[in-house]
């Protein structure tokens, strides 16, 4: 499906908010003008479990919705960094934990009608506290350790509001169930 970009101009160009106004032609010849696109860096998130099998949640204030949310750790992938490297860095920075193993669960796009980025989702296992948080200047993150049964209940009760994080949790719980049923061979395929 080859859509043809006719024009593209930036409205805003910032590390965390780049927006452009495009016009394009569909394969059927229809002109779509204007079309707005918000460019964001690729992001990562993970259900991170401690060595005692507690889920690590982070609580932080989200200005756009004026609420404090419980979320799973994550963030943007830095230039030149692979998503797998980024999740390990983000986990250490936000929580002070390092993990024995990390499993890729897939990717998702939050709103492909407007946003151009993907979020890569992971399950991190056997986390050990190795240091303090190393937060960005604008971050205030409170770490919460939650038993897995409670975390699953929170997800089912719609207490995890961040949609990409909720999806990651669904995939992670499915992966954990498969591991429980199939044992270590579940990690191979």
C-alpha positions as CSV (number, residue, x, y, z in Angstrom):
1,X,0.0,0.0,0.0
2,X,1.9,3.0,-1.2
3,X,0.6,6.3,0.0
4,X,2.5,9.3,-1.4
5,X,3.5,12.2,0.8
6,X,2.8,15.5,-1.0
7,X,3.9,18.0,1.7
8,X,5.4,17.8,5.2
9,X,6.2,20.6,7.5
10,X,7.1,20.7,11.2
11,X,4.9,22.6,13.6
12,X,7.1,21.8,16.6
13,X,10.5,20.1,16.8
14,X,11.4,19.1,20.3
15,X,13.0,15.9,21.8
16,X,9.7,14.8,23.4
17,X,7.2,16.6,21.2
18,X,7.7,16.9,17.5
19,X,4.6,17.5,15.4
20,X,4.2,17.9,11.7
21,X,1.4,18.8,9.3
22,X,1.4,16.6,6.2
23,X,-0.7,16.1,3.1
24,X,-0.7,12.8,1.3
25,X,-2.3,11.0,-1.6
26,X,-4.0,7.6,-1.0
27,X,-3.5,4.7,-3.4
28,X,-6.9,5.5,-4.8
29,X,-5.9,9.1,-5.6
30,X,-7.7,10.9,-2.8
31,X,-5.8,13.9,-1.3
32,X,-5.8,14.0,2.5
33,X,-4.9,17.5,3.6
34,X,-4.1,18.3,6.4
35,X,-3.0,15.3,8.3
36,X,-1.2,15.8,11.7
37,X,1.4,13.5,13.0
38,X,3.1,13.6,16.5
39,X,6.6,12.0,16.4
40,X,7.8,10.4,19.6
41,X,10.8,8.3,20.3
42,X,10.4,4.5,20.6
43,X,9.6,3.5,24.1
44,X,9.9,0.4,26.4
45,X,8.1,-0.9,29.5
46,X,8.3,-4.1,31.6
47,X,6.5,-6.1,34.2
48,X,9.5,-6.4,36.5
49,X,9.5,-9.1,39.2
50,X,11.8,-9.2,42.2
51,X,13.6,-12.4,43.2
52,X,10.7,-12.8,45.7
53,X,8.2,-12.6,42.8
54,X,6.8,-9.2,43.7
55,X,5.8,-6.9,40.9
56,X,7.5,-3.5,40.8
57,X,5.2,-0.6,40.2
58,X,6.2,3.1,39.9
59,X,3.9,5.8,41.1
60,X,4.2,9.2,39.5
61,X,2.2,12.3,38.7
62,X,1.1,12.7,35.1
63,X,0.6,16.3,34.4
64,X,-1.5,16.0,31.2
65,X,-4.3,14.1,33.1
66,X,-3.6,15.8,36.5
67,X,-3.3,12.4,38.3
68,X,-0.9,10.2,40.1
69,X,-0.8,6.8,38.4
70,X,0.6,3.4,39.3
71,X,2.5,2.2,36.3
72,X,5.2,-0.3,35.4
73,X,8.7,1.0,34.8
74,X,9.6,2.2,31.3
75,X,10.6,5.1,29.2
76,X,12.1,6.3,25.9
77,X,14.9,4.5,24.0
78,X,17.9,6.8,23.6
79,X,19.5,7.4,20.2
80,X,21.7,4.5,19.2
81,X,20.3,2.3,21.9
82,X,18.5,-1.0,21.3
83,X,15.1,-1.5,23.1
84,X,16.5,-4.4,25.1
85,X,19.3,-2.2,26.4
86,X,16.8,0.7,27.1
87,X,14.6,-1.4,29.3
88,X,17.5,-2.6,31.4
89,X,18.7,1.0,31.8
90,X,15.2,2.3,32.6
91,X,14.6,-0.4,35.2
92,X,17.8,0.4,37.0
93,X,17.3,4.2,36.8
94,X,13.6,4.1,37.9
95,X,13.8,1.3,40.5
96,X,17.4,0.6,41.5
97,X,16.9,-3.1,40.5
98,X,18.9,-5.3,38.1
99,X,17.3,-8.4,36.6
100,X,18.6,-11.9,35.9
101,X,16.6,-12.3,32.7
102,X,14.4,-10.2,30.4
103,X,11.9,-11.7,27.9
104,X,10.5,-9.8,24.9
105,X,6.7,-9.8,24.8
106,X,6.1,-7.8,21.6
107,X,5.3,-4.3,20.6
108,X,2.3,-2.0,20.3
109,X,1.5,1.4,19.0
110,X,-0.6,3.6,21.3
111,X,-2.5,5.7,18.8
112,X,-1.3,5.1,15.2
113,X,-3.8,7.6,13.9
114,X,-1.7,10.4,15.4
115,X,1.5,9.0,17.0
116,X,4.3,7.4,15.0
117,X,6.1,5.4,17.7
118,X,6.0,1.9,19.0
119,X,6.4,0.6,22.6
120,X,8.4,-2.6,23.2
121,X,7.1,-4.7,26.1
122,X,9.1,-7.0,28.3
123,X,9.0,-9.3,31.3
124,X,12.0,-8.9,33.7
125,X,12.6,-11.7,36.2
126,X,14.6,-12.2,39.4
127,X,15.3,-8.6,40.2
128,X,17.7,-7.6,42.9
129,X,18.0,-4.2,44.5
130,X,21.6,-3.0,43.6
131,X,21.4,0.7,44.1
132,X,19.3,3.9,44.4
133,X,17.1,5.4,41.8
134,X,18.9,7.7,39.3
135,X,16.0,9.9,38.1
136,X,15.9,12.6,35.5
137,X,15.6,16.2,36.9
138,X,11.8,16.3,36.1
139,X,11.0,12.8,37.6
140,X,9.6,12.0,41.0
141,X,9.0,8.3,41.1
142,X,7.9,6.3,44.1
143,X,8.6,2.5,43.9
144,X,5.9,0.1,45.1
145,X,6.4,-3.7,45.5
146,X,3.1,-5.6,44.9
147,X,2.3,-9.3,45.3
148,X,1.5,-10.8,41.9
149,X,-2.0,-11.8,42.8
150,X,-2.7,-8.2,43.9
151,X,-1.2,-6.9,40.7
152,X,-3.4,-9.2,38.6
153,X,-6.4,-8.0,40.6
154,X,-5.4,-4.4,40.1
155,X,-5.2,-5.0,36.3
156,X,-8.6,-6.7,36.2
157,X,-10.2,-3.9,38.3
158,X,-8.9,-1.2,35.8
159,X,-6.5,0.3,38.4
160,X,-3.6,0.3,35.8
161,X,-4.7,3.3,33.6
162,X,-1.7,3.5,31.3
163,X,-3.0,1.5,28.3
164,X,0.3,0.3,27.0
165,X,1.3,-0.8,30.5
166,X,-1.9,-2.7,30.9
167,X,-1.3,-4.5,27.6
168,X,2.2,-5.4,28.7
169,X,0.8,-6.8,32.0
170,X,-1.7,-8.9,30.1
171,X,1.0,-10.4,27.9
172,X,3.4,-10.9,30.8
173,X,0.7,-12.8,32.8
174,X,0.1,-14.9,29.8
175,X,3.8,-15.6,29.5
176,X,4.1,-16.5,33.2
177,X,1.1,-18.8,32.9
178,X,2.8,-20.6,30.0
179,X,6.0,-20.9,31.9
180,X,4.1,-22.4,34.8
181,X,2.4,-24.9,32.6
182,X,5.3,-25.8,30.3
183,X,8.3,-25.2,32.6
184,X,11.6,-23.9,31.3
185,X,10.9,-25.1,27.7
186,X,8.3,-22.2,27.5
187,X,11.3,-19.8,27.3
188,X,12.5,-21.4,24.1
189,X,9.5,-20.7,21.9
